[in-house]
Amino acid sequence: MKGQFIAVEAVLSLGIGLMVALGLLTAFTTFQNSIMEDVESSQVDAVQSKVATALLSVGHIENGSATVAVDLPDSIGDSSYQMDLENGKFFVLVGNEEYVTSFENLNSTYRFSGSADGGEVSILKEQNKLILSDR
């Protein structure tokens, strides 16, 4: 009887230890994913802000054409990303997530087009067009 008690105690201790370890691993993974989402969102905000500033500065040039170079990060989080400019909106695509910034004040004046990957990009103002492209 005493031997069975020791065996049951060992099995219960092992089971409880495994459950605690699994719970800690799950909590850590959830916390890590939450941090990565926050980092991604923050980096997307920075990309959108830089591109918005460039679009607005180029968009306010009255006559002629102009090009602005914008230095952006090569990746967001651990992922590469794609940017698209169309219909008065700026899209940042990271993995399965899509982030959108709207430029209603420029949309009535300019036609938006172009796409680029992360890294250095250029924004070209040509007559009534604003074009995003890789450098």
JOJOHU-V789169 format. One record per backbone hydrogen bond with DSSP energy under -0.5 kcal/mol. CO is the residue of the C=O (numbers start at 0). NH is the residue of the N-H. Records with the same first field share a line. If there is no record, write none. Layout:
BEGIN
CO: NH + NH
END
This chain:
BEGIN
0: 4
1: 5
2: 6
3: 7
4: 8
5: 9
6: 10
7: 11
8: 12
9: 13
10: 14
11: 15
12: 16
13: 17
14: 18
15: 19
16: 20
17: 21
18: 22
19: 23
20: 24
21: 25
22: 26
23: 27
24: 28
25: 29
26: 30
27: 31
28: 32
29: 33
30: 34
31: 35
32: 36
33: 37
34: 38
35: 39
36: 40
37: 41
38: 42
39: 43
40: 44
41: 45
42: 46
43: 47
44: 48
45: 49
46: 50
47: 51
48: 52
49: 53
50: 54
51: 55
52: 56
53: 57
54: 58
55: 59
57: 60
59: 61
63: 126
65: 124
67: 122
69: 71 + 120
72: 118
74: 76
75: 78
78: 75
79: 94
80: 117
81: 92
82: 115
83: 90
85: 88
87: 102
88: 85 + 90
89: 100
90: 83
91: 93 + 98
92: 81 + 94
93: 96
96: 93
98: 91
100: 89
102: 106
103: 107
105: 108 + 109
109: 111
110: 129
111: 86
112: 131
113: 84
115: 82
118: 71
119: 134
120: 69
121: 123 + 132
122: 67
123: 125 + 130
124: 65
125: 128
127: 110
128: 125
129: 112
130: 123
131: 114
132: 121
END
